[in-house]
Amino acid sequence: MTDIPNESRWCTLPDHVILLIYSRLDIPDRYNASLACRHWSQVFDKAVLWRHFSFRFKTASDSKQLGCLEKHGNHLKSVNIFVNPQGTVNQENLCKVIMSLARNRDRKLERIGIYFTSENPLFFQGSVILSSLAELFGPPDPNITVHGTLLEVDLSGLNVSYTDILFNLLASNHPLLEVLNIQNTSLSCQVTPFALLGLVQKCRRLRKLYCFYKSMCDEIIDTFVEEDRQPLEFLSFSCQREDKFHQHLSDESWDKVTKRLPKLRVSVFFDHTIERHHIHSILHHQIPLVGLSLNTMSEVHREVALVDSFFSKTLEDLTITTKGSAALEESLVQLVGNAARLRALHCYCGLKKEVIARIKELKPDLEEYTLDTEENIEGIFIGREARANAMDVRNYLQVDQGEDVD
C-alpha cells in the first residue's frame, strides 16, 4: 500500500478536527497554522471558530491580536480579556476591544469577562476603561444590528471601583441578563442598593449574582421572590469594614427567600477589615450557605462554632485565613465532622499535624484542601493580597485558553 504524503494527510483532515486544533491555539499560532494549506485557511475563517475567544495583552507586541476584530468581530459571542494593567498599551488595547465590540455593525456578543493579571499601577482608577464599558452597556447606535443583548457579565477580575451609572446602563439596555459578577478585589464599592435594586427589577432572568453586601437590601431580596421571574440560583456577597454603616439584611427577608427559593445557594466572603460582631449579625441561620470565606486577623473559633451550629448541613466550601489557636482547631474539627456535604477546605492558619490527620480521617474524600502546618505557613495575608488569596482570584486567570467550539 502506497504511503500518503504527510502534507496530504494534513490537508484531508475533516473540518471539525481542524476546528478543535484551532480552538486550542492563541491568535499567532492559529494564524500560522492557517498557512498550512488552502483547506486550513478556509477553516480559519469559519464563523464557528470565532464565537468564543480570549484576548491576552501582556506586552506591546500583543497589539496584533486586535487585527481579528475587524474581520471576525461580528462572529464573537463570548469574549474573555486578560490584561496586564501595568502597561499603558495593554490598557489601551483593552479599551479598543471593548469599543470595537460596542460599535460592531453586526453585534452578536452575549458574554464578556475582564481579568487583570497583576496588581494595578499606582493611582490607577480605570476611568477610561469604565467609559468604554459604559458605551458597551449603553444604548447601541441606531445603525448597529444587535442580534441579542448581554446574558453574562463578569467584571470580577477588573480591580476598579464601580459606580451606579454603569449598572443603570446595563439594566436598561440588557434586560435578558442572566449572570452578573462585580465582586472584585477593589478596596471599596460605590454601587448603591438603589442601583442594584433597579437592575434586579429590570433583569427578570437574573439567576446568578456576585456582589458586595454593601449593595444589598431587603427590597432586592423581596424582588427575587416575585412570581414573574427566573428563580435565583446562586447569590454571593463580599463583606467589608464599611458594611458596619450598612443596614443588614433582615431575618424576615432571608426567611421569605428560602421558602420561595428552596434551591438557592449562597456564598459569603468576609475580608480582613470586617469586625467580628458583624460576622454574627450577617450570618443569619436561615441563609442556605454553601460557601464561606473567613479572612481576618482576629480569633474566630466562636464564628467557626456558629457556622457548625447553623450551616453544617449545607456547607460545601470553607476557607479560613486567620491566627491559629487550640480553640480554633477544636471548633474546626467539630465542624468538619458534622459538615456532611463539605468537599473543599482551605485553612491558612498553621494547624498542628495531628489536627490535620484528624481532619483527613473525618473527611478522606475531600475534593480540594489546603491544610497548612505551623512549620510551612508563610504568614497571614493582609490587605488586597489577603482578599485575592481567600477569594481565589487566581482561578479567574485559569479560564481555558482554548474555548470550546459549538
Number of C-alpha atoms within 10 A of each C-alpha: 3 4 5 8 8 8 10 10 9 14 15 11 12 12 16 11 10 20 19 15 13 24 21 16 15 16 21 12 11 15 15 10 17 19 13 13 13 11 17 22 15 12 18 21 13 14 14 17 22 24 22 22 23 22 21 22 25 19 14 12 10 16 18 12 17 17 11 11 17 11 10 15 24 19 21 23 20 20 22 20 19 24 23 21 24 18 16 13 18 22 19 15 23 26 18 17 18 21 18 19 25 23 17 22 17 16 22 21 25 20 19 21 19 23 24 22 20 15 13 17 13 7 6 12 14 17 12 13 18 19 15 20 18 20 19 21 21 20 14 17 13 8 10 13 14 16 10 13 18 22 20 21 18 20 20 22 26 25 23 22 18 22 14 15 14 19 21 20 18 25 23 15 19 22 19 18 25 19 19 18 20 24 23 26 23 17 16 15 21 12 21 16 19 16 19 20 23 16 22 23 19 20 23 20 19 25 20 20 20 22 21 25 25 24 20 22 20 17 15 20 19 15 17 23 19 14 9 10 17 15 20 22 15 18 18 21 20 22 22 20 17 15 19 15 8 13 13 18 19 14 15 11 18 19 14 15 21 16 12 15 15 12 13 20 20 21 21 23 24 26 27 23 19 20 19 16 10 16 17 14 12 19 19 18 16 17 22 24 25 22 20 22 21 23 27 23 19 15 15 23 20 14 18 22 19 18 22 21 13 18 23 22 17 18 27 20 20 22 22 22 27 24 19 23 15 12 14 21 20 14 20 21 18 17 22 21 17 17 20 15 16 24 17 18 20 17 22 24 22 23 22 18 14 10 17 19 13 15 21 16 11 17 19 11 11 15 10 11 15 13 21 18 19 15 10 10 13 12 13 16 19 18 12 14 13 18 26 18 16 25 22 12 19 15 8 17 15 8 13 11 16 16 21 15 16 8
